């Protein structure tokens, strides 16, 4: 029998605990060896009382850890991923890969140089309805992309921000775009193709803090199609995120991942999600309400990729592209100018 993959978890906040839950659903394919952050009581509650609890550097350097999972505050992602790579470990990192382009590019470079595995959590890409839509778009069966829209009208209260100060800091990834809206933007760009140009406006409208809580942006894709993005945590009571794709042949609309409109003549709609495989809750007002189906699907892909030596479904380069896109939006908002990201090649 194949030995389980030894996992070390750096960061035991709410998303770290979600990973602990998901690791326990992988039928023994992984073994949680060590964690940093959180408390011993939380480990006991999650059924992991025999796991080593220590500082981040102890987790990363532990000889039985093969794969380091980074779930720290966003502003520390880049530093911890690089530290794990230099320690000879493969890495899974929660979104975003980093909060700035320079360190994200360094991660890709170091991973390539050392021949190390890095996967960024982008679980929305693994949901069956999104896989179906992506496949048909890539095959040209849905026509030429014309317009893509994603709206993330969420709400976060004072308690949410007081629990973790980094959530109020722009340079630590605390804004509604980088922190809450990332998955929606990442999914739209993955479906519609590379983004070449962006314009944007940002504002802090819900509370007094050093991070935007509302962003709107326009996108131009390499295909010539256009896009619209709106993210906010200042829109109570909070609504499920939506995404619409308009092409020369029809329209698809998803509400929190559920397909609510499919108008493509002769093309099959995605099958309804089976129990446990589709979207299971919305983070509209509660960040813990997203469910674990997407994370579980991506972890299954990560385990298979690690075992077989293939690239994971979401790589460090994919994470870098998303960081470049989000940072381009912030730059466009800061300068009031259109920002060119590249030619999509």
C-alpha positions as CSV (number, residue, x, y, z in Angstrom):
1,X,0.0,0.0,0.0
2,X,1.3,3.5,-0.9
3,X,2.5,5.5,2.1
4,X,0.3,8.5,2.8
5,X,1.6,11.9,1.9
6,X,3.0,13.8,5.0
7,X,1.3,17.2,5.3
8,X,2.3,20.2,7.3
9,X,-0.2,23.0,7.7
10,X,1.0,26.5,8.3
11,X,-1.9,28.7,9.6
12,X,-4.9,27.4,11.6
13,X,-7.4,30.1,11.0
14,X,-10.9,29.4,9.6
15,X,-9.6,28.3,6.2
16,X,-6.9,26.2,7.8
17,X,-9.5,24.3,9.8
18,X,-11.4,23.8,6.5
19,X,-8.3,22.1,5.1
20,X,-8.0,19.9,8.2
21,X,-11.6,18.8,7.6
22,X,-11.0,18.0,3.9
23,X,-7.8,16.1,4.6
24,X,-9.8,13.8,6.8
25,X,-12.0,12.9,3.8
26,X,-9.2,11.7,1.5
27,X,-9.4,8.0,2.6
28,X,-5.9,7.9,4.2
29,X,-4.1,9.3,1.1
30,X,-2.6,12.0,3.3
31,X,-1.4,12.2,6.9
32,X,-1.4,15.5,8.8
33,X,2.0,15.5,10.5
34,X,2.4,19.0,12.0
35,X,0.6,22.4,12.2
36,X,1.3,25.9,13.3
37,X,-1.3,28.3,14.6
38,X,-4.6,27.6,16.3
39,X,-4.7,25.7,19.6
40,X,-4.2,22.1,20.8
41,X,-7.9,22.1,21.7
42,X,-8.9,22.7,18.1
43,X,-6.7,19.8,17.0
44,X,-8.4,17.5,19.5
45,X,-11.8,18.7,18.3
46,X,-10.9,17.9,14.7
47,X,-9.7,14.5,15.6
48,X,-6.0,15.3,15.2
49,X,-4.7,15.1,18.7
50,X,-1.5,13.2,17.7
51,X,-0.4,16.0,15.3
52,X,2.7,18.0,16.2
53,X,2.0,21.6,17.1
54,X,4.8,24.1,16.6
55,X,6.1,27.2,15.0
56,X,5.9,27.7,11.2
57,X,9.6,27.0,10.7
58,X,9.2,23.7,12.7
59,X,6.3,22.6,10.5
60,X,8.2,23.4,7.3
61,X,11.4,21.7,8.3
62,X,9.7,18.6,9.8
63,X,11.4,15.5,8.2
64,X,8.1,13.7,7.8
65,X,6.4,16.6,6.0
66,X,6.4,16.1,2.2
67,X,3.8,18.8,1.4
68,X,3.4,22.2,3.1
69,X,-0.1,23.8,3.1
70,X,0.0,27.6,3.5
71,X,-3.1,29.0,5.1
72,X,-1.7,32.1,6.8
73,X,-3.0,35.6,6.3
74,X,-2.7,36.5,2.6
75,X,0.2,39.0,3.1
76,X,2.4,36.1,4.4
77,X,1.6,33.7,1.6
78,X,4.6,34.6,-0.6
79,X,7.1,34.5,2.2
80,X,5.9,31.1,3.5
81,X,5.7,29.5,0.1
82,X,9.3,30.5,-0.7
83,X,10.5,29.3,2.7
84,X,8.8,25.9,2.1
85,X,10.3,25.6,-1.4
86,X,13.8,26.4,-0.2
87,X,13.3,23.7,2.5
88,X,12.8,21.2,-0.2
89,X,9.0,20.8,0.2
90,X,6.2,20.8,-2.3
91,X,3.5,23.3,-1.6
92,X,-0.3,23.9,-1.6
93,X,-1.2,27.5,-0.9
94,X,-4.6,29.1,-0.3
95,X,-5.5,32.0,-2.6
96,X,-3.9,34.3,-3.4
97,X,-0.4,32.9,-4.4
98,X,0.9,36.2,-3.1
99,X,-0.3,39.8,-2.8
100,X,2.2,41.2,-5.1
101,X,3.5,40.3,-8.6
102,X,7.2,40.3,-7.7
103,X,7.0,37.6,-5.1
104,X,4.5,35.6,-7.2
105,X,7.0,35.6,-10.1
106,X,9.8,34.6,-7.7
107,X,7.7,31.6,-6.5
108,X,7.2,30.4,-10.1
109,X,10.9,30.8,-10.8
110,X,12.1,29.0,-7.7
111,X,9.6,26.2,-8.1
112,X,10.8,25.7,-11.6
113,X,14.5,25.8,-10.6
114,X,14.1,23.3,-7.8
115,X,11.6,21.1,-9.6
116,X,9.0,21.5,-6.9
117,X,5.2,21.1,-7.0
118,X,3.1,24.2,-6.2
119,X,-0.7,24.3,-6.4
120,X,-2.9,27.3,-5.6
121,X,-6.4,26.7,-4.2
122,X,-8.9,27.8,-6.9
123,X,-11.6,25.3,-6.1
124,X,-14.2,27.0,-8.2
125,X,-12.4,25.7,-11.4
126,X,-12.9,22.1,-10.2
127,X,-16.7,22.3,-9.8
128,X,-18.5,20.1,-12.4
129,X,-20.7,22.8,-13.9
130,X,-17.6,25.1,-14.5
131,X,-15.6,22.2,-16.0
132,X,-18.5,21.5,-18.4
133,X,-18.8,25.2,-19.4
134,X,-15.0,25.5,-19.8
135,X,-14.9,22.4,-22.1
136,X,-17.7,23.6,-24.4
137,X,-16.2,27.1,-24.6
138,X,-12.7,25.7,-25.4
139,X,-14.2,23.4,-28.1
140,X,-16.0,26.4,-29.7
141,X,-19.4,24.8,-29.3
142,X,-20.9,27.8,-27.6
143,X,-19.8,30.3,-30.2
144,X,-17.5,33.3,-29.9
145,X,-17.3,34.9,-26.4
146,X,-18.8,38.4,-26.3
147,X,-19.2,39.4,-22.6
148,X,-18.4,38.0,-19.2
149,X,-19.7,39.4,-16.0
150,X,-19.1,38.5,-12.3
151,X,-20.7,40.2,-9.3
152,X,-19.7,39.5,-5.7
153,X,-22.1,41.6,-3.6
154,X,-21.1,40.3,-0.2
155,X,-21.2,41.7,3.4
156,X,-18.7,41.5,6.2
157,X,-19.5,43.0,9.6
158,X,-17.3,44.7,12.2
159,X,-16.6,41.4,14.0
160,X,-15.2,39.9,10.9
161,X,-12.6,42.7,10.6
162,X,-11.8,42.8,14.3
163,X,-11.0,39.1,14.4
164,X,-8.0,39.6,12.1
165,X,-6.4,43.0,11.6
166,X,-4.8,42.1,8.2
167,X,-8.3,42.1,6.7
168,X,-8.4,45.9,7.0
169,X,-5.0,46.4,5.3
170,X,-4.7,46.9,1.6
171,X,-1.0,45.8,1.4
172,X,-1.9,42.6,3.2
173,X,-4.5,41.5,0.7
174,X,-7.5,42.6,2.8
175,X,-9.6,44.3,0.1
176,X,-12.8,43.0,-1.3
177,X,-11.2,42.2,-4.7
178,X,-8.1,40.3,-3.4
179,X,-9.7,38.7,-0.5
180,X,-13.4,38.0,-1.3
181,X,-13.7,38.5,-5.0
182,X,-10.6,36.6,-6.2
183,X,-12.3,33.3,-6.8
184,X,-15.0,35.0,-9.0
185,X,-12.4,36.9,-11.0
186,X,-10.2,33.9,-11.3
187,X,-13.1,31.8,-12.6
188,X,-14.2,34.4,-15.1
189,X,-10.7,34.8,-16.6
190,X,-10.2,31.0,-16.7
191,X,-13.4,30.6,-18.6
192,X,-13.1,33.6,-21.0
193,X,-9.4,33.4,-21.6
194,X,-6.5,35.7,-20.8
195,X,-7.1,39.4,-20.0
196,X,-5.1,42.0,-21.9
197,X,-6.4,45.3,-20.5
198,X,-8.2,46.5,-17.4
199,X,-9.7,49.7,-16.0
200,X,-11.0,50.0,-12.5
201,X,-12.3,52.1,-9.6
202,X,-11.9,51.3,-5.9
203,X,-13.5,52.8,-2.8
204,X,-13.9,52.2,0.9
205,X,-17.6,52.8,1.6
206,X,-18.7,50.5,4.4
207,X,-16.3,51.3,7.3
208,X,-13.2,53.2,8.2
209,X,-10.2,51.0,7.2
210,X,-7.1,50.9,5.1
211,X,-8.5,48.6,2.4
212,X,-11.0,49.0,-0.3
213,X,-14.4,47.3,0.3
214,X,-15.8,48.0,-3.1
215,X,-14.3,47.6,-6.6
216,X,-15.6,47.8,-10.1
217,X,-13.6,47.0,-13.2
218,X,-13.8,46.5,-16.9
219,X,-11.8,43.8,-18.8
220,X,-10.7,43.2,-22.3
221,X,-9.9,39.6,-23.1
222,X,-7.4,38.4,-25.7
223,X,-10.3,37.1,-27.8
224,X,-11.7,40.7,-28.1
225,X,-14.5,39.9,-25.6
226,X,-15.2,42.3,-22.8
227,X,-15.8,41.8,-19.1
228,X,-17.4,43.4,-16.0
229,X,-16.4,42.8,-12.4
230,X,-17.9,44.2,-9.2
231,X,-16.8,43.1,-5.7
232,X,-17.9,44.5,-2.3
233,X,-18.1,43.6,1.3
234,X,-20.2,46.7,2.1
235,X,-23.5,45.5,0.6
236,X,-25.8,44.0,3.3
237,X,-27.2,41.5,3.7
238,X,-24.9,39.9,1.2
239,X,-26.0,38.1,-1.9
240,X,-24.6,34.9,-3.6
241,X,-21.9,35.6,-6.2
242,X,-23.1,35.5,-9.8
243,X,-21.4,34.9,-13.1
244,X,-22.8,35.3,-16.7
245,X,-21.2,34.4,-20.0
246,X,-22.6,35.8,-23.2
247,X,-21.5,34.5,-26.5
248,X,-22.5,34.8,-30.2
249,X,-24.7,31.7,-29.7
250,X,-26.3,32.2,-26.3
251,X,-26.1,32.8,-22.6
252,X,-25.1,31.0,-19.4
253,X,-25.8,32.4,-15.9
254,X,-24.7,30.9,-12.6
255,X,-25.8,31.9,-9.1
256,X,-23.3,30.7,-6.5
257,X,-22.3,28.0,-9.0
258,X,-25.8,26.8,-9.7
259,X,-26.8,27.1,-13.3
260,X,-29.9,29.2,-13.4
261,X,-29.9,30.0,-17.2
262,X,-28.6,27.9,-20.1
263,X,-29.6,29.1,-23.5
264,X,-27.4,27.4,-26.1
265,X,-29.5,25.6,-28.7
266,X,-28.3,22.0,-29.2
267,X,-25.7,22.1,-26.5
268,X,-26.2,20.1,-23.2
269,X,-26.6,22.0,-20.0
270,X,-24.4,20.9,-17.1
271,X,-25.8,18.0,-15.1
272,X,-27.4,19.0,-11.8
273,X,-24.8,18.6,-9.0
274,X,-25.0,15.3,-7.1
275,X,-24.9,15.3,-3.4
276,X,-21.6,16.6,-2.1
277,X,-20.1,17.4,-5.6
278,X,-21.5,20.8,-6.4
279,X,-21.7,24.3,-4.8
280,X,-22.7,23.9,-1.1
281,X,-23.3,27.3,0.4
282,X,-22.4,30.9,-0.1
283,X,-19.9,33.1,1.5
284,X,-22.1,36.1,0.9
285,X,-22.4,37.0,4.7
286,X,-20.5,34.2,6.3
287,X,-17.0,33.2,5.1
288,X,-17.4,29.7,6.7
289,X,-20.5,28.9,4.7
290,X,-18.8,28.0,1.4
291,X,-18.9,24.3,2.1
292,X,-16.0,21.9,1.4
293,X,-17.0,20.2,-1.9
294,X,-14.7,22.4,-4.1
295,X,-11.7,22.0,-1.7
296,X,-12.3,18.3,-1.6
297,X,-12.3,18.1,-5.5
298,X,-9.1,20.1,-5.7
299,X,-7.4,18.1,-3.0
300,X,-8.2,14.9,-4.8
301,X,-6.6,16.4,-7.9
302,X,-3.6,17.5,-5.9
303,X,-3.1,14.0,-4.4
304,X,-3.3,12.4,-7.9
305,X,-0.9,14.9,-9.4
306,X,1.6,14.5,-6.6
307,X,1.5,10.7,-6.9
308,X,1.8,10.6,-10.7
309,X,4.2,13.5,-11.2
310,X,1.8,15.4,-13.5
311,X,1.0,19.1,-13.1
312,X,-1.9,19.9,-10.8
313,X,-5.1,21.4,-12.2
314,X,-4.1,24.8,-10.8
315,X,-0.4,25.6,-10.9
316,X,1.8,28.4,-9.6
317,X,1.7,30.0,-13.0
318,X,-2.1,30.0,-12.9
319,X,-1.9,31.7,-9.5
320,X,0.6,34.2,-10.9
321,X,-1.8,35.2,-13.7
322,X,-4.5,35.9,-11.2
323,X,-2.2,38.0,-9.0
324,X,-1.2,40.0,-12.1
325,X,-4.8,40.5,-13.0
326,X,-5.9,41.7,-9.6
327,X,-2.8,43.9,-9.1
328,X,-3.5,45.4,-12.6
329,X,-7.0,46.3,-11.4
330,X,-5.6,48.0,-8.3
331,X,-3.0,49.9,-10.4
332,X,-5.8,51.0,-12.8
333,X,-7.8,52.3,-9.9
334,X,-4.8,54.1,-8.4
335,X,-3.7,55.8,-11.6
336,X,-7.1,56.3,-13.3
337,X,-5.6,54.8,-16.4
338,X,-6.1,51.7,-18.5
339,X,-3.5,49.0,-17.6
340,X,-2.2,46.7,-20.2
341,X,-1.4,43.2,-18.9
342,X,-0.1,41.6,-22.0
343,X,-1.1,40.1,-25.3
344,X,-2.6,36.9,-23.8
345,X,0.2,34.7,-25.2
